[in-house]
Amino acid sequence: MGTISQLREYVNLRSYGDREAAWDNHKASADRVAKLYQDYSDCDRDLRKSERISDCAGFLRFGWYHNPNTNKNEIHLVEAHYCHCRACSVCAWRRSLMLKAKFYMNMPEIIAQYPKVKFIFLTLTLRNCQLSEIRQTVNDMAKAWKRFFQRKQFKNDVLGFVRNLEITRGVNDTCHPHYHILIAVKQTYFKTGHYISKDMFAQLWKESLRLDYIPVVDVRTIRGAIDRSAVSELLKYSVKELDIGNDIWYKSLMDSLHHIRAISTSGILKDVVKTPKEETDDQLTFVGDSQDMTPLNRVVDYKWNKPIKRYRKV
């Protein structure tokens, strides 16, 4: 373990590595969102939201820790203040990290209680819709999922699920809403007469959505431990930062999704990513990355420099 005098502190936060450089990227994206709410404001509430997003995570305090796995010293976030706006890129990123941390923390206990449980990863889509139709389309999807989940071909072998809504920006500024779903199933699901093929999933989703076409679906069995790529796909942000752009599309989408819940859970997975109703700064700060490390009782502070889009040492 290095001494305090051996801890190298950089002027730019991103100089520590990719994990720290992500702060610059997400904060710069949040600044773009704040500008959208300022430029396309419809009311005082939009202007207040713009200010909140602009002020989000302006100051970061990191603590030094010793990582016993690598035998190296690292910095990890110990203090930040957030706007907790759904549209904010920083909060969306930290929320995703928080949910992943909770998932990894809770899954071992679930698997211990249900050692024979198996998992499948399902993606359900439908054709793109206009931005003006997105709220109704998402509500229709939620109702269709309830019908889908109650189908006897599906219901009898399912132990629980985690479902997340993602919306990507399509051609001509259309919206492509789709679900990513992790489903816990009994072993009997894989027996003849129980197993649901990809084509059958597509047919069931078509009937549940009451469509006149066969929608695109994807399903894969997760063999062994749940891999991190599946968890990242499941618990990523509802809207990609690449889709934010510099026009009104992203703001209009966020306004349309007001009070619409992105994540839904049930059964044995009901509490796997459960969080208190009121999200706190600490929940978005401590996301499990410094767990089991030894604190070195030294901190280093960084402040956002908006003109150069960098966090700089205070």
Phi and psi restraints in degrees (value plus and minus 20) as a CYANA .aco file:
   2 GLY   PHI     -91.5   -51.5
   2 GLY   PSI     138.6   178.6
   3 THR   PHI    -102.7   -62.7
   3 THR   PSI     147.2   187.2
   4 ILE   PHI     -77.4   -37.4
   4 ILE   PSI     -59.2   -19.2
   5 SER   PHI     -88.0   -48.0
   5 SER   PSI     -37.4     2.6
   6 GLN   PHI    -111.8   -71.8
   6 GLN   PSI     -21.7    18.3
   7 LEU   PHI     -99.8   -59.8
   7 LEU   PSI      97.8   137.8
   8 ARG   PHI    -109.7   -69.7
   8 ARG   PSI     101.0   141.0
   9 GLU   PHI    -129.7   -89.7
   9 GLU   PSI     115.2   155.2
  10 TYR   PHI    -122.6   -82.6
  10 TYR   PSI     134.8   174.8
  11 VAL   PHI     -88.9   -48.9
  11 VAL   PSI     -64.2   -24.2
  12 ASN   PHI    -119.2   -79.2
  12 ASN   PSI     110.1   150.1
  13 LEU   PHI     -77.6   -37.6
  13 LEU   PSI     -58.1   -18.1
  14 ARG   PHI     -85.4   -45.4
  14 ARG   PSI     -35.2     4.8
  15 SER   PHI     -89.3   -49.3
  15 SER   PSI     -37.6     2.4
  16 TYR   PHI     -91.9   -51.9
  16 TYR   PSI     -50.2   -10.2
  17 GLY   PHI     133.1   173.1
  17 GLY   PSI    -197.5  -157.5
  18 ASP   PHI     -82.5   -42.5
  18 ASP   PSI     -57.2   -17.2
  19 ARG   PHI     -81.3   -41.3
  19 ARG   PSI     -61.4   -21.4
  20 GLU   PHI     -99.0   -59.0
  20 GLU   PSI     -52.4   -12.4
  21 ALA   PHI     -83.5   -43.5
  21 ALA   PSI     -46.3    -6.3
  22 ALA   PHI     -78.5   -38.5
  22 ALA   PSI     -50.0   -10.0
  23 TRP   PHI     -80.0   -40.0
  23 TRP   PSI     -64.2   -24.2
  24 ASP   PHI     -79.4   -39.4
  24 ASP   PSI     -64.5   -24.5
  25 ASN   PHI     -84.5   -44.5
  25 ASN   PSI     -66.8   -26.8
  26 HIS   PHI     -91.9   -51.9
  26 HIS   PSI     -56.3   -16.3
  27 LYS   PHI     -89.4   -49.4
  27 LYS   PSI     -58.4   -18.4
  28 ALA   PHI     -82.8   -42.8
  28 ALA   PSI     -58.2   -18.2
  29 SER   PHI     -85.1   -45.1
  29 SER   PSI     -61.2   -21.2
  30 ALA   PHI     -82.6   -42.6
  30 ALA   PSI     -56.0   -16.0
  31 ASP   PHI     -82.9   -42.9
  31 ASP   PSI     -56.7   -16.7
  32 ARG   PHI     -85.1   -45.1
  32 ARG   PSI     -59.5   -19.5
  33 VAL   PHI     -84.7   -44.7
  33 VAL   PSI     -63.9   -23.9
  34 ALA   PHI     -78.9   -38.9
  34 ALA   PSI     -59.3   -19.3
  35 LYS   PHI     -88.0   -48.0
  35 LYS   PSI     -56.1   -16.1
  36 LEU   PHI     -81.4   -41.4
  36 LEU   PSI     -63.1   -23.1
  37 TYR   PHI     -90.0   -50.0
  37 TYR   PSI     -44.8    -4.8
  38 GLN   PHI     -99.4   -59.4
  38 GLN   PSI     -66.5   -26.5
  39 ASP   PHI     -90.0   -50.0
  39 ASP   PSI     -53.2   -13.2
  40 TYR   PHI    -135.1   -95.1
  40 TYR   PSI      12.3    52.3
  41 SER   PHI     -86.7   -46.7
  41 SER   PSI     116.6   156.6
  42 ASP   PHI    -122.5   -82.5
  42 ASP   PSI     -36.2     3.8
  43 CYS   PHI    -182.5  -142.5
  43 CYS   PSI     154.7   194.7
  44 ASP   PHI     -82.0   -42.0
  44 ASP   PSI     -51.3   -11.3
  45 ARG   PHI     -81.1   -41.1
  45 ARG   PSI     -58.9   -18.9
  46 ASP   PHI     -82.6   -42.6
  46 ASP   PSI     -60.8   -20.8
  47 LEU   PHI     -87.3   -47.3
  47 LEU   PSI     -58.1   -18.1
  48 ARG   PHI     -86.8   -46.8
  48 ARG   PSI     -58.7   -18.7
  49 LYS   PHI     -85.1   -45.1
  49 LYS   PSI     -59.7   -19.7
  50 SER   PHI     -78.0   -38.0
  50 SER   PSI     -63.8   -23.8
  51 GLU   PHI     -85.5   -45.5
  51 GLU   PSI     -62.2   -22.2
  52 ARG   PHI     -83.0   -43.0
  52 ARG   PSI     -65.2   -25.2
  53 ILE   PHI     -86.2   -46.2
  53 ILE   PSI     -59.1   -19.1
  54 SER   PHI     -82.7   -42.7
  54 SER   PSI     -55.6   -15.6
  55 ASP   PHI    -104.6   -64.6
  55 ASP   PSI     -31.0     9.0
  56 CYS   PHI     -81.7   -41.7
  56 CYS   PSI     110.5   150.5
  57 ALA   PHI      32.6    72.6
  57 ALA   PSI      19.2    59.2
  58 GLY   PHI     -90.4   -50.4
  58 GLY   PSI     -45.4    -5.4
  59 PHE   PHI    -147.0  -107.0
  59 PHE   PSI     112.5   152.5
  60 LEU   PHI    -146.0  -106.0
  60 LEU   PSI     114.9   154.9
  61 ARG   PHI    -136.2   -96.2
  61 ARG   PSI     107.1   147.1
  62 PHE   PHI    -133.5   -93.5
  62 PHE   PSI     124.9   164.9
  63 GLY   PHI    -126.7   -86.7
  63 GLY   PSI     129.7   169.7
  64 TRP   PHI    -106.4   -66.4
  64 TRP   PSI     116.8   156.8
  65 TYR   PHI    -154.1  -114.1
  65 TYR   PSI     131.9   171.9
  66 HIS   PHI    -119.7   -79.7
  66 HIS   PSI     105.2   145.2
  67 ASN   PHI    -113.9   -73.9
  67 ASN   PSI      89.6   129.6
  68 PRO   PHI     -88.1   -48.1
  68 PRO   PSI     -41.8    -1.8
  69 ASN   PHI     -93.5   -53.5
  69 ASN   PSI     -54.3   -14.3
  70 THR   PHI    -127.2   -87.2
  70 THR   PSI     -29.8    10.2
  71 ASN   PHI      38.6    78.6
  71 ASN   PSI      15.1    55.1
  72 LYS   PHI    -146.2  -106.2
  72 LYS   PSI     140.7   180.7
  73 ASN   PHI    -116.4   -76.4
  73 ASN   PSI     119.9   159.9
  74 GLU   PHI    -158.9  -118.9
  74 GLU   PSI     137.8   177.8
  75 ILE   PHI    -119.8   -79.8
  75 ILE   PSI     123.3   163.3
  76 HIS   PHI    -159.6  -119.6
  76 HIS   PSI     123.9   163.9
  77 LEU   PHI     -81.4   -41.4
  77 LEU   PSI     114.9   154.9
  78 VAL   PHI    -147.2  -107.2
  78 VAL   PSI     -33.3     6.7
  79 GLU   PHI    -175.7  -135.7
  79 GLU   PSI     111.7   151.7
  80 ALA   PHI    -183.0  -143.0
  80 ALA   PSI     137.9   177.9
  81 HIS   PHI    -144.8  -104.8
  81 HIS   PSI     113.3   153.3
  82 TYR   PHI    -138.9   -98.9
  82 TYR   PSI     141.1   181.1
  83 CYS   PHI    -107.3   -67.3
  83 CYS   PSI     -41.6    -1.6
  84 HIS   PHI      40.6    80.6
  84 HIS   PSI       7.7    47.7
  85 CYS   PHI    -106.5   -66.5
  85 CYS   PSI     119.0   159.0
  86 ARG   PHI     -81.6   -41.6
  86 ARG   PSI     -53.2   -13.2
  87 ALA   PHI     -97.7   -57.7
  87 ALA   PSI     -34.1     5.9
  88 CYS   PHI     -93.8   -53.8
  88 CYS   PSI     108.3   148.3
  89 SER   PHI     -87.1   -47.1
  89 SER   PSI     -58.2   -18.2
  90 VAL   PHI     -84.4   -44.4
  90 VAL   PSI     -67.6   -27.6
  91 CYS   PHI     -85.5   -45.5
  91 CYS   PSI     -58.5   -18.5
  92 ALA   PHI     -82.9   -42.9
  92 ALA   PSI     -61.4   -21.4
  93 TRP   PHI     -84.8   -44.8
  93 TRP   PSI     -70.1   -30.1
  94 ARG   PHI     -85.3   -45.3
  94 ARG   PSI     -55.4   -15.4
  95 ARG   PHI     -84.0   -44.0
  95 ARG   PSI     -60.5   -20.5
  96 SER   PHI     -83.0   -43.0
  96 SER   PSI     -63.3   -23.3
  97 LEU   PHI     -82.9   -42.9
  97 LEU   PSI     -59.8   -19.8
  98 MET   PHI     -82.0   -42.0
  98 MET   PSI     -65.9   -25.9
  99 LEU   PHI     -85.1   -45.1
  99 LEU   PSI     -59.7   -19.7
 100 LYS   PHI     -83.6   -43.6
 100 LYS   PSI     -62.1   -22.1
 101 ALA   PHI     -82.1   -42.1
 101 ALA   PSI     -62.5   -22.5
 102 LYS   PHI     -84.8   -44.8
 102 LYS   PSI     -59.6   -19.6
 103 PHE   PHI     -80.2   -40.2
 103 PHE   PSI     -71.1   -31.1
 104 TYR   PHI     -84.8   -44.8
 104 TYR   PSI     -51.9   -11.9
 105 MET   PHI     -92.2   -52.2
 105 MET   PSI     -57.3   -17.3
 106 ASN   PHI    -112.1   -72.1
 106 ASN   PSI     -44.3    -4.3
 107 MET   PHI     -81.9   -41.9
 107 MET   PSI     -60.4   -20.4
 108 PRO   PHI     -76.7   -36.7
 108 PRO   PSI     -58.4   -18.4
 109 GLU   PHI     -87.7   -47.7
 109 GLU   PSI     -59.1   -19.1
 110 ILE   PHI     -84.8   -44.8
 110 ILE   PSI     -64.3   -24.3
 111 ILE   PHI     -86.9   -46.9
 111 ILE   PSI     -53.6   -13.6
 112 ALA   PHI     -86.0   -46.0
 112 ALA   PSI     -56.3   -16.3
 113 GLN   PHI     -96.0   -56.0
 113 GLN   PSI     -50.0   -10.0
 114 TYR   PHI    -148.4  -108.4
 114 TYR   PSI      51.9    91.9
 115 PRO   PHI     -83.6   -43.6
 115 PRO   PSI     -38.9     1.1
 116 LYS   PHI    -117.0   -77.0
 116 LYS   PSI     -15.2    24.8
 117 VAL   PHI     -85.5   -45.5
 117 VAL   PSI     123.7   163.7
 118 LYS   PHI    -141.6  -101.6
 118 LYS   PSI     143.2   183.2
 119 PHE   PHI    -151.5  -111.5
 119 PHE   PSI     123.0   163.0
 120 ILE   PHI    -145.9  -105.9
 120 ILE   PSI     131.5   171.5
 121 PHE   PHI    -135.7   -95.7
 121 PHE   PSI      99.8   139.8
 122 LEU   PHI    -139.7   -99.7
 122 LEU   PSI     115.8   155.8
 123 THR   PHI    -140.3  -100.3
 123 THR   PSI     105.1   145.1
 124 LEU   PHI    -136.9   -96.9
 124 LEU   PSI     106.7   146.7
 125 THR   PHI    -145.0  -105.0
 125 THR   PSI     157.5   197.5
 126 LEU   PHI    -174.6  -134.6
 126 LEU   PSI     152.5   192.5
 127 ARG   PHI     -84.7   -44.7
 127 ARG   PSI     135.5   175.5
 128 ASN   PHI     -80.0   -40.0
 128 ASN   PSI     130.2   170.2
 129 CYS   PHI    -145.1  -105.1
 129 CYS   PSI     146.7   186.7
 130 GLN   PHI     -93.3   -53.3
 130 GLN   PSI     133.6   173.6
 131 LEU   PHI     -77.2   -37.2
 131 LEU   PSI     -56.7   -16.7
 132 SER   PHI     -86.9   -46.9
 132 SER   PSI     -36.6     3.4
 133 GLU   PHI    -122.6   -82.6
 133 GLU   PSI     -21.6    18.4
 134 ILE   PHI     -86.0   -46.0
 134 ILE   PSI     -60.1   -20.1
 135 ARG   PHI     -83.1   -43.1
 135 ARG   PSI     -65.5   -25.5
 136 GLN   PHI     -85.3   -45.3
 136 GLN   PSI     -59.1   -19.1
 137 THR   PHI     -83.6   -43.6
 137 THR   PSI     -63.8   -23.8
 138 VAL   PHI     -85.6   -45.6
 138 VAL   PSI     -60.2   -20.2
 139 ASN   PHI     -83.4   -43.4
 139 ASN   PSI     -59.0   -19.0
 140 ASP   PHI     -84.6   -44.6
 140 ASP   PSI     -57.4   -17.4
 141 MET   PHI     -84.1   -44.1
 141 MET   PSI     -61.4   -21.4
 142 ALA   PHI     -83.3   -43.3
 142 ALA   PSI     -61.3   -21.3
 143 LYS   PHI     -87.2   -47.2
 143 LYS   PSI     -59.5   -19.5
 144 ALA   PHI     -84.8   -44.8
 144 ALA   PSI     -57.0   -17.0
 145 TRP   PHI     -82.3   -42.3
 145 TRP   PSI     -59.2   -19.2
 146 LYS   PHI     -82.4   -42.4
 146 LYS   PSI     -62.5   -22.5
 147 ARG   PHI     -86.1   -46.1
 147 ARG   PSI     -60.6   -20.6
 148 PHE   PHI     -80.7   -40.7
 148 PHE   PSI     -65.5   -25.5
 149 PHE   PHI     -88.9   -48.9
 149 PHE   PSI     -44.0    -4.0
 150 GLN   PHI    -107.1   -67.1
 150 GLN   PSI     -26.6    13.4
 151 ARG   PHI     -82.7   -42.7
 151 ARG   PSI     117.1   157.1
 152 LYS   PHI     -84.6   -44.6
 152 LYS   PSI     -47.8    -7.8
 153 GLN   PHI     -85.6   -45.6
 153 GLN   PSI     -39.1     0.9
 154 PHE   PHI    -133.6   -93.6
 154 PHE   PSI     -60.2   -20.2
 155 LYS   PHI     -86.7   -46.7
 155 LYS   PSI     -61.0   -21.0
 156 ASN   PHI     -86.3   -46.3
 156 ASN   PSI     -47.4    -7.4
 157 ASP   PHI    -125.4   -85.4
 157 ASP   PSI     -17.8    22.2
 158 VAL   PHI    -115.2   -75.2
 158 VAL   PSI     113.2   153.2
 159 LEU   PHI    -119.9   -79.9
 159 LEU   PSI     -39.9     0.1
 160 GLY   PHI     145.8   185.8
 160 GLY   PSI     151.8   191.8
 161 PHE   PHI    -174.3  -134.3
 161 PHE   PSI     140.5   180.5
 162 VAL   PHI    -143.3  -103.3
 162 VAL   PSI     102.3   142.3
 163 ARG   PHI    -141.6  -101.6
 163 ARG   PSI     111.6   151.6
 164 ASN   PHI    -147.5  -107.5
 164 ASN   PSI     119.9   159.9
 165 LEU   PHI    -112.9   -72.9
 165 LEU   PSI     111.3   151.3
 166 GLU   PHI    -146.0  -106.0
 166 GLU   PSI     122.5   162.5
 167 ILE   PHI    -150.0  -110.0
 167 ILE   PSI     102.1   142.1
 168 THR   PHI    -130.0   -90.0
 168 THR   PSI     138.7   178.7
 169 ARG   PHI    -105.9   -65.9
 169 ARG   PSI     103.2   143.2
 170 GLY   PHI    -120.0   -80.0
 170 GLY   PSI    -193.3  -153.3
 171 VAL   PHI     -81.9   -41.9
 171 VAL   PSI     121.3   161.3
 172 ASN   PHI      38.6    78.6
 172 ASN   PSI      13.4    53.4
 173 ASP   PHI      41.7    81.7
 173 ASP   PSI       8.7    48.7
 174 THR   PHI     -98.5   -58.5
 174 THR   PSI     154.1   194.1
 175 CYS   PHI    -136.3   -96.3
 175 CYS   PSI     118.4   158.4
 176 HIS   PHI    -137.4   -97.4
 176 HIS   PSI      69.2   109.2
 177 PRO   PHI    -103.4   -63.4
 177 PRO   PSI     122.3   162.3
 178 HIS   PHI    -177.5  -137.5
 178 HIS   PSI     140.0   180.0
 179 TYR   PHI    -126.2   -86.2
 179 TYR   PSI     118.8   158.8
 180 HIS   PHI    -129.6   -89.6
 180 HIS   PSI     108.7   148.7
 181 ILE   PHI    -155.8  -115.8
 181 ILE   PSI     106.6   146.6
 182 LEU   PHI    -117.9   -77.9
 182 LEU   PSI     103.4   143.4
 183 ILE   PHI    -139.0   -99.0
 183 ILE   PSI     106.4   146.4
 184 ALA   PHI    -109.9   -69.9
 184 ALA   PSI     107.1   147.1
 185 VAL   PHI    -148.2  -108.2
 185 VAL   PSI     139.2   179.2
 186 LYS   PHI     -95.9   -55.9
 186 LYS   PSI     142.6   182.6
 187 GLN   PHI     -81.6   -41.6
 187 GLN   PSI     -48.7    -8.7
 188 THR   PHI     -84.3   -44.3
 188 THR   PSI     -37.9     2.1
 189 TYR   PHI     -78.1   -38.1
 189 TYR   PSI     -51.8   -11.8
 190 PHE   PHI    -109.9   -69.9
 190 PHE   PSI     -16.3    23.7
 191 LYS   PHI    -106.9   -66.9
 191 LYS   PSI     136.9   176.9
 192 THR   PHI     -77.4   -37.4
 192 THR   PSI     112.5   152.5
 193 GLY   PHI      73.8   113.8
 193 GLY   PSI     -33.6     6.4
 194 HIS   PHI    -132.1   -92.1
 194 HIS   PSI     -56.8   -16.8
 195 TYR   PHI     -83.4   -43.4
 195 TYR   PSI     116.6   156.6
 196 ILE   PHI    -128.0   -88.0
 196 ILE   PSI      99.4   139.4
 197 SER   PHI     -95.9   -55.9
 197 SER   PSI     148.8   188.8
 198 LYS   PHI     -80.1   -40.1
 198 LYS   PSI     -62.2   -22.2
 199 ASP   PHI     -84.0   -44.0
 199 ASP   PSI     -58.9   -18.9
 200 MET   PHI     -88.3   -48.3
 200 MET   PSI     -60.1   -20.1
 201 PHE   PHI     -77.6   -37.6
 201 PHE   PSI     -63.7   -23.7
 202 ALA   PHI     -82.6   -42.6
 202 ALA   PSI     -61.3   -21.3
 203 GLN   PHI     -86.3   -46.3
 203 GLN   PSI     -63.3   -23.3
 204 LEU   PHI     -83.8   -43.8
 204 LEU   PSI     -60.1   -20.1
 205 TRP   PHI     -88.9   -48.9
 205 TRP   PSI     -57.7   -17.7
 206 LYS   PHI     -79.6   -39.6
 206 LYS   PSI     -67.6   -27.6
 207 GLU   PHI     -87.1   -47.1
 207 GLU   PSI     -58.8   -18.8
 208 SER   PHI     -87.2   -47.2
 208 SER   PSI     -56.9   -16.9
 209 LEU   PHI    -103.8   -63.8
 209 LEU   PSI     -31.5     8.5
 210 ARG   PHI      39.4    79.4
 210 ARG   PSI      30.4    70.4
 211 LEU   PHI    -113.5   -73.5
 211 LEU   PSI     144.0   184.0
 212 ASP   PHI    -126.6   -86.6
 212 ASP   PSI      -1.7    38.3
 213 TYR   PHI    -165.3  -125.3
 213 TYR   PSI     143.4   183.4
 214 ILE   PHI    -107.1   -67.1
 214 ILE   PSI      96.6   136.6
 215 PRO   PHI     -96.8   -56.8
 215 PRO   PSI     140.7   180.7
 216 VAL   PHI    -101.4   -61.4
 216 VAL   PSI     109.4   149.4
 217 VAL   PHI    -152.7  -112.7
 217 VAL   PSI     141.5   181.5
 218 ASP   PHI    -159.7  -119.7
 218 ASP   PSI     118.7   158.7
 219 VAL   PHI    -162.3  -122.3
 219 VAL   PSI     117.3   157.3
 220 ARG   PHI    -164.5  -124.5
 220 ARG   PSI     125.9   165.9
 221 THR   PHI    -105.9   -65.9
 221 THR   PSI     113.2   153.2
 222 ILE   PHI    -113.2   -73.2
 222 ILE   PSI      93.4   133.4
 223 ARG   PHI    -116.3   -76.3
 223 ARG   PSI     109.2   149.2
 224 GLY   PHI      58.0    98.0
 224 GLY   PSI    -166.3  -126.3
 225 ALA   PHI     -88.7   -48.7
 225 ALA   PSI     129.9   169.9
 226 ILE   PHI     -89.7   -49.7
 226 ILE   PSI      97.3   137.3
 227 ASP   PHI     -96.5   -56.5
 227 ASP   PSI     136.6   176.6
 228 ARG   PHI     -86.6   -46.6
 228 ARG   PSI     -47.5    -7.5
 229 SER   PHI     -85.5   -45.5
 229 SER   PSI     -57.6   -17.6
 230 ALA   PHI     -87.4   -47.4
 230 ALA   PSI     -61.4   -21.4
 231 VAL   PHI     -86.1   -46.1
 231 VAL   PSI     -60.3   -20.3
 232 SER   PHI     -83.1   -43.1
 232 SER   PSI     -60.0   -20.0
 233 GLU   PHI     -86.7   -46.7
 233 GLU   PSI     -58.8   -18.8
 234 LEU   PHI     -90.1   -50.1
 234 LEU   PSI     -62.5   -22.5
 235 LEU   PHI    -132.0   -92.0
 235 LEU   PSI       6.0    46.0
 236 LYS   PHI     -99.4   -59.4
 236 LYS   PSI     160.0   200.0
 237 TYR   PHI     -86.6   -46.6
 237 TYR   PSI     132.3   172.3
 238 SER   PHI     -87.7   -47.7
 238 SER   PSI     -49.8    -9.8
 239 VAL   PHI    -153.0  -113.0
 239 VAL   PSI     110.0   150.0
 240 LYS   PHI     -86.7   -46.7
 240 LYS   PSI     123.0   163.0
 241 GLU   PHI     -84.1   -44.1
 241 GLU   PSI     -48.8    -8.8
 242 LEU   PHI     -83.1   -43.1
 242 LEU   PSI     -42.2    -2.2
 243 ASP   PHI    -108.7   -68.7
 243 ASP   PSI     -20.9    19.1
 244 ILE   PHI     -86.7   -46.7
 244 ILE   PSI     -69.7   -29.7
 245 GLY   PHI      46.9    86.9
 245 GLY   PSI    -184.8  -144.8
 246 ASN   PHI    -143.8  -103.8
 246 ASN   PSI      -0.5    39.5
 247 ASP   PHI    -139.8   -99.8
 247 ASP   PSI    -189.9  -149.9
 248 ILE   PHI    -100.9   -60.9
 248 ILE   PSI     -27.3    12.7
 249 TRP   PHI     -74.4   -34.4
 249 TRP   PSI     -71.2   -31.2
 250 TYR   PHI     -84.7   -44.7
 250 TYR   PSI     -64.7   -24.7
 251 LYS   PHI     -81.1   -41.1
 251 LYS   PSI     -63.4   -23.4
 252 SER   PHI     -83.1   -43.1
 252 SER   PSI     -58.0   -18.0
 253 LEU   PHI     -84.6   -44.6
 253 LEU   PSI     -67.5   -27.5
 254 MET   PHI     -82.1   -42.1
 254 MET   PSI     -59.4   -19.4
 255 ASP   PHI     -83.5   -43.5
 255 ASP   PSI     -58.3   -18.3
 256 SER   PHI     -88.6   -48.6
 256 SER   PSI     -48.4    -8.4
 257 LEU   PHI    -111.2   -71.2
 257 LEU   PSI     -12.5    27.5
 258 HIS   PHI     -75.9   -35.9
 258 HIS   PSI     106.1   146.1
 259 HIS   PHI      50.3    90.3
 259 HIS   PSI     -10.1    29.9
 260 ILE   PHI    -114.5   -74.5
 260 ILE   PSI     105.7   145.7
 261 ARG   PHI    -101.2   -61.2
 261 ARG   PSI     111.5   151.5
 262 ALA   PHI    -105.2   -65.2
 262 ALA   PSI     -57.6   -17.6
 263 ILE   PHI    -127.9   -87.9
 263 ILE   PSI     116.1   156.1
 264 SER   PHI    -153.7  -113.7
 264 SER   PSI     122.6   162.6
 265 THR   PHI    -155.8  -115.8
 265 THR   PSI     140.7   180.7
 266 SER   PHI    -178.3  -138.3
 266 SER   PSI     148.3   188.3
 267 GLY   PHI      40.1    80.1
 267 GLY   PSI    -157.9  -117.9
 268 ILE   PHI     -90.4   -50.4
 268 ILE   PSI     -33.5     6.5
 269 LEU   PHI    -121.5   -81.5
 269 LEU   PSI     -10.4    29.6
 270 LYS   PHI     -77.4   -37.4
 270 LYS   PSI     -59.4   -19.4
 271 ASP   PHI    -126.6   -86.6
 271 ASP   PSI      -8.2    31.8
 272 VAL   PHI     -87.0   -47.0
 272 VAL   PSI     -49.1    -9.1
 273 VAL   PHI    -145.3  -105.3
 273 VAL   PSI       7.7    47.7
 274 LYS   PHI     -86.4   -46.4
 274 LYS   PSI     114.6   154.6
 275 THR   PHI    -151.7  -111.7
 275 THR   PSI     134.1   174.1
 276 PRO   PHI     -79.2   -39.2
 276 PRO   PSI     135.5   175.5
 277 LYS   PHI     -80.3   -40.3
 277 LYS   PSI     -60.2   -20.2
 278 GLU   PHI    -116.8   -76.8
 278 GLU   PSI      89.5   129.5
 279 GLU   PHI     -90.9   -50.9
 279 GLU   PSI     116.9   156.9
 280 THR   PHI    -132.2   -92.2
 280 THR   PSI     143.3   183.3
 281 ASP   PHI     -81.1   -41.1
 281 ASP   PSI     -61.9   -21.9
 282 ASP   PHI     -81.6   -41.6
 282 ASP   PSI     -56.0   -16.0
 283 GLN   PHI     -83.4   -43.4
 283 GLN   PSI     -55.9   -15.9
 284 LEU   PHI    -104.6   -64.6
 284 LEU   PSI     -35.3     4.7
 285 THR   PHI    -106.8   -66.8
 285 THR   PSI     -70.9   -30.9
 286 PHE   PHI    -116.3   -76.3
 286 PHE   PSI      77.6   117.6
 287 VAL   PHI    -132.3   -92.3
 287 VAL   PSI       7.8    47.8
 288 GLY   PHI      65.1   105.1
 288 GLY   PSI     -20.5    19.5
 289 ASP   PHI     -99.0   -59.0
 289 ASP   PSI     -34.6     5.4
 290 SER   PHI    -129.0   -89.0
 290 SER   PSI      -8.5    31.5
 291 GLN   PHI     -83.3   -43.3
 291 GLN   PSI     120.8   160.8
 292 ASP   PHI      48.1    88.1
 292 ASP   PSI      -6.4    33.6
 293 MET   PHI    -121.5   -81.5
 293 MET   PSI     138.9   178.9
 294 THR   PHI    -116.9   -76.9
 294 THR   PSI      98.1   138.1
 295 PRO   PHI     -87.9   -47.9
 295 PRO   PSI     122.3   162.3
 296 LEU   PHI    -124.2   -84.2
 296 LEU   PSI     -11.4    28.6
 297 ASN   PHI      37.6    77.6
 297 ASN   PSI      22.4    62.4
 298 ARG   PHI    -163.8  -123.8
 298 ARG   PSI     119.5   159.5
 299 VAL   PHI    -142.2  -102.2
 299 VAL   PSI     139.3   179.3
 300 VAL   PHI    -159.9  -119.9
 300 VAL   PSI     115.1   155.1
 301 ASP   PHI    -129.1   -89.1
 301 ASP   PSI     125.4   165.4
 302 TYR   PHI    -154.5  -114.5
 302 TYR   PSI     124.1   164.1
 303 LYS   PHI    -146.7  -106.7
 303 LYS   PSI     122.4   162.4
 304 TRP   PHI     -93.5   -53.5
 304 TRP   PSI     106.3   146.3
 305 ASN   PHI    -124.4   -84.4
 305 ASN   PSI      80.1   120.1
 306 LYS   PHI     -83.3   -43.3
 306 LYS   PSI     -62.9   -22.9
 307 PRO   PHI     -79.2   -39.2
 307 PRO   PSI     -57.5   -17.5
 308 ILE   PHI    -121.6   -81.6
 308 ILE   PSI     -20.0    20.0
 309 LYS   PHI      34.7    74.7
 309 LYS   PSI      31.0    71.0
 310 ARG   PHI    -162.6  -122.6
 310 ARG   PSI     125.9   165.9
 311 TYR   PHI    -104.2   -64.2
 311 TYR   PSI     105.6   145.6
 312 ARG   PHI    -138.9   -98.9
 312 ARG   PSI     125.8   165.8
 313 LYS   PHI     -82.7   -42.7
 313 LYS   PSI     114.3   154.3
